Amino acid sequence: MKAIQVYGYGDPEVMKYEEIQDLHPKGHQILVEIKAIGVNPVETYIRAGMYPFQTQFPFTLGFDAAGVVKEVGTEVTKVKIGDRVYTDGTLTGSYAAETLCDEHQIFPLPQRISFEQGAAIGIPFTTAYYALFYKAQVTADEIVLVHGASGGVGTAVIQLANNAGLNVFATAGSKEGIKLIQTQGAHEVFDHSQKGYEDAILKATGDRGANVIIEMLANINLAKDLKILAKKGRIIVVGCRGEVTINPRDLMRTNGAIHGIVIFNTTREEKEAIHAKLYGGLASGMINPVIGKEFALEKVAEAHRYIMSTKAYGKIILVP
């Protein structure tokens, strides 16, 4: 079968599209024939050697995918051959035509959700749900600011927050991104490429500040977040690409808190509970993952460059 193999940490060219040995499940393992693959920023960090991810070379990147069950191990009871499924983690990597998963990494894909949308669920939606309801513990009377909302996690946060009846503020830095977060239902939209946008956010809150800030690029925005945070507010850091200097007095002023999350630190039980909550929204139409741009699997280097650019919005997808 065809797969992407990483032969060393470095630039996108370390990923090679080639033929590898076919996979076969055993025990509680499931073989998924992949129809669409989700690309996440964390995978670019792993590829570059910037993320604490230990592995032997070569290896296949990727966590999120959607497809059809092709084979099952002898002890599998959760799914059957032919079922439509999406993954949240794999045993052998998702940047491939097929992947092996354990039963706890597989979830049913409702008929109304495309394979491309299914590949956009795993990391983005579990991260969004965990940030809002586990870490921030939002309540219905609070303002949630999604800082950098046009990506896969950001659009997921907007949808989940809307469904929970929250007052959703959101920012983006391009015309396409602004339009997208408006269509996703953000109640107040701001262009974070414009000087003074923080003052506009603060004014829109009645000078009280945002109760919860879901932060996608902390190395650029964290110091600004502290100045627009409400009393006893919470900043949830979801994404960061470098160091940042802050004044702790800005945090002390509000009795605020900063939480960092990495979705890989959640327990299996937490993940399963989150996916159970997501299924109803996916099946009913309350949740609709947003697809930005698709690339053929062999164009994975282009996809990695694109997802880290200012042009990217929605979920980036690879197609085997």
Stockholm file with secondary structure:
# STOCKHOLM 1.0

chainA/1-320         MKAIQVYGYGDPEVMKYEEIQDLHPKGHQILVEIKAIGVNPVETYIRAGMYPFQTQFPFTLGFDAAGVVKEVGTEVTKVKIGDRVYTDGTLTGSYAAETLCDEHQIFPLPQRISFEQGAAIGIPFTTAYYALFYKAQVTADEIVLVHGASGGVGTAVIQLANNAGLNVFATAGSKEGIKLIQTQGAHEVFDHSQKGYEDAILKATGDRGANVIIEMLANINLAKDLKILAKKGRIIVVGCRGEVTINPRDLMRTNGAIHGIVIFNTTREEKEAIHAKLYGGLASGMINPVIGKEFALEKVAEAHRYIMSTKAYGKIILVP
#=GR chainA/1-320 SS CEEEEECSSSSGGGEEEEECCCCCCCTTEEEEEEEEEEECHHHHHHHHTCSCCCCCSSBCCCSEEEEEEEEECTTCCSCCTTCEEEESSCSSCSSBSEEEEEGGGEEECCTTSCHHHHTTTHHHHHHHHIIIIIISCCCTTCEEEEESCSBHHHHHHHHHHHHTTCEEEEEESSHHHHHHHHHTTCSEEEETTSTTHHHHHHHHTTTSCEEEEEESCHHHHHHHHHHTEEEEEEEEECCCSSCCCCCHHHHHHHTCEEEECCGGGSCHHHHHHHHHHHHHHHHHTSCCCCEEEEEEGGGHHHHHHHHTSTTCCBEEEEEC
#=GC SS_cons         CEEEEECSSSSGGGEEEEECCCCCCCTTEEEEEEEEEEECHHHHHHHHTCSCCCCCSSBCCCSEEEEEEEEECTTCCSCCTTCEEEESSCSSCSSBSEEEEEGGGEEECCTTSCHHHHTTTHHHHHHHHIIIIIISCCCTTCEEEEESCSBHHHHHHHHHHHHTTCEEEEEESSHHHHHHHHHTTCSEEEETTSTTHHHHHHHHTTTSCEEEEEESCHHHHHHHHHHTEEEEEEEEECCCSSCCCCCHHHHHHHTCEEEECCGGGSCHHHHHHHHHHHHHHHHHTSCCCCEEEEEEGGGHHHHHHHHTSTTCCBEEEEEC
//
